[in-house]
Amino acid sequence: MLTKEDLIVGHVYSAKKKRIIGLFTSYYNDRAIIRKLPGGVIQYDSPTVKIGRHYPSITEEQFLKWEKEDVTNIIPKDDWRKAE
């Protein structure tokens, strides 16, 4: 189980409940931490965020309940993890 100290800007995390996103190309609903804001708030990007929308923000506690593991080392550089 990860802690607040394990949440690193630029790293990508998988969900406890994997979902597949996309019509033509399918991706997992992973999240990449863009920045940590004051007050324990995390702003993230994900294939679930529609193009042109603002990046969502949630608390570190909410993120820790959602995440399963750090998958940064197994995803392609500058891309999302494709669903098999």
N, C-alpha and C positions, 0 to 999 in steps of 0.2 A: 504494500500500500504506500502510495506517495504522500509526501507532506508538502506544505507551502514552500519550503526551501527547494523542493525538487521541481517546482514549476519555473521553467526557464524561458525567457523571451527567445523566440526563434525556433523553439522545439515544437514538435507535432505529437499530439496525444490521441490515442484511440478511445472509443466509447466502450463502456461496459456492455451496452446493448447496441451492437453493430447494426447499422442500416445502410442500404445501398441507395445512392443518390444519382440521378441523371437518367436521361432518355437514350442518347446515342452512345455516350461513353459513361460507364458506371464507375462511381467512386464510393469509398466508405465515408461515413460521416465523421471523419477525423477533424481535429481543431488544432490550429497553429496559433500560439500565443504571439500577438503583435507587440503588446506593451503591458506593463503593470502600472496601474494608476494609484494615486494615494488612496488610502482607506481600504486596501486589500481588494481592489477591483482589477479584473483582468479583461483586456480587450483582445478578441480573437478573430481569425479568419477561418473559413471552412468552405467546402464545396456546397454546404447548405445555404450559404449567404448568397443571395441573388446579386447579379452584376448591377452596379449602380447604387446598391444599398449601403447604409452605414455599417461599420463593423460592430457586432454586438458586444456588450459588456456584461459580465457577471462577477459575483464575488469569488474569491479563492475557494471558499467552502463549497459553493455550488459547483465549481469546476472540479474539485476533488471528488465530489459525489458522482459526477458524470464520467470522469476519466477512468480508464483501466490501466494503461501503460504508455510509456514514452516510445513512439515508433519512428522517431527521427532518423535513426540509422538504417531503416529498412524501406524508406520511401525514395522515389526518384528525386534527384535534385531539381528544384524549381517546378515540381508537379505534385499532384495528390496521389495517394495510394489507390490504384485501380482495383475494383472488385473482380474476383475471378469468376 
